[in-house]
């Protein structure tokens, strides 16, 4: 896991990158949160869809809900960057739509869009 730090007008945003799956369970997000907060003191996170287990996008197994609940509990903001057009089930489309409305979780198509939403 690598961390890219973005600073936009004094707002610290951390982008998590890597070649492997970083989030495969709800507990994995706790590790990310701990590392980011203590290393960077940032409460804004960008993560790439490719670094999240594909099961996250199958709402039946509840990984997405548990991960996003932890983000909410810790009062963090999260942007997930990827191409979400490939998810055709109504449930995940609705989930993404509703998440984007809250202002705390954003599913976006680019890093620049993620930075804009989080800053």
N, C-alpha and C positions, 0 to 999 in steps of 0.2 A: 504494500500500500504506500503510495506516494501522496504528498500533500502539496498542492499549489496554492499559495496565498495570494488573494486578490484584495486590494485595498482601494475602495471607491469612495472618495470624499470622506475618509476616516472610518468607513464601514468595513470591517474585516469579514471576508468571505473565504471559506476554505473549500477547495475543489479536491475531492478524493479521486485518485486515479490508480490504475494498475492493470496488469494483464490478466489477473485472476478474478474469480468471484470474491467479493469482499463482504457482501451481505447475503447470507444463506439462511439465517434464522433471526428471530427477533433479538436474541442475545447479542448477535454480531453488531447491531446498531449501538448497543451500550458500549462496546469496546471502542467503536469509532467516536462516539460522543465523548467518552473519557479521554481518549488520546487528543482529540481536537481541542477540547476545552482547556486542558492543562498545558498543552503545547502552544496553542495559538490564542486562547481566550476568545474564540469566535463562537457565536451561536447561530451562524448561518453556514449551511453545508450544501455543496453541489456534489452529486454523485452521478455516475454514468449508468445508464440502463444495463450496459454490458457487464458491469461489476455487481449486478444484482442477480441472484438465482432466478431463472425463468419461472419457477413456481410462485414467486412473488406476484406475478400477474395472473395467476389462477386463484381467484378469491376464495374458492372452496377450502383451501388449506389454511387460510387466515393469517398467513405471514405478513401480507401487506397491511392489514388492519393492526396487527400487533406492533409492527415497526413504526407505523405512522402514529399510533397511540403513544409510543415512547417518545417520539419527536415532540408531540403535543405536550406530554407530561413534563418534559424538561424545558418547555417554552422555547424550542428551537425553531428555526425555519429551514426548510429543505427544498431544494430543486433537484429533480431527477431529469437528466438530459438524455434524450433518445428519440427514436422514431416509433411512436405509439400507434401509427396507422395500421400496423400489422395485427393489432388486437381487435378482433371483430366482435367478440361477445359483448352484448349489451351491458352486462354487469360491470365489466372492467371499463368500458367507455363511460358509463355513468359514474363510476368510482373516480376516474380521472377528472371528469367534468366537475363533480362536487368538491374534490380536493382542491382544484384550481380556484374555486370560489372562496375558500376559507382564508386565503392569504398566508397561510402557514406552510402549506405544501403545494409545490408547483411541478407539473409535468410539462416540460418545455422541449423545444427542438434544437436549441443551441446554447453554447456557453454564454454568449452575449445576452441572450434572452434571460438566462438564469441569473446572471449578474444584475441585470436590470430589475428583475422581480425581487431580488433579495436586498438590493441597496436602497 
